[in-house]
Amino acid sequence: MSEFQRLKEAYLMIAKEANYRPYAPGDGHGHVQLTEEELQDNKRLNKEAERYACCFSEEADEGKFHIGCPNYETNIALVLAVEIARNCCASWSPLPLVLAKLLVRELERAELGAAA
């Protein structure tokens, strides 16, 4: 499978399993502004995935990924996520998985803090 196909597959995965479509029209905070019919349109979803794969590939080629500004409640989680990403760029090691487990723990802690 080509790198483009893998990146497209990643987008389709997050769209279907996390209900997150960053290349769909929205408010920039994860809220998609599509009708129910548009949400079910696989052609539209595939176009989003292709656009995402192209843009992700371009960012990777430049070595620059725009991720926005952290907020206080999740800044520790952001550090862990960035370090996971950095270690995914290195040769395979178990470190990204170890960091991912810490990330999940930190996000759960932040969620509990927000609920209080």
PyMOL commands that set and color helices and strands:
alter all, ss='L'
color gray80, all
select helices_A, chain A and resi 3-17+36-39+42-62+72-88+95-115
alter helices_A, ss='H'
color red, helices_A
deselect
rebuild
show_as cartoon
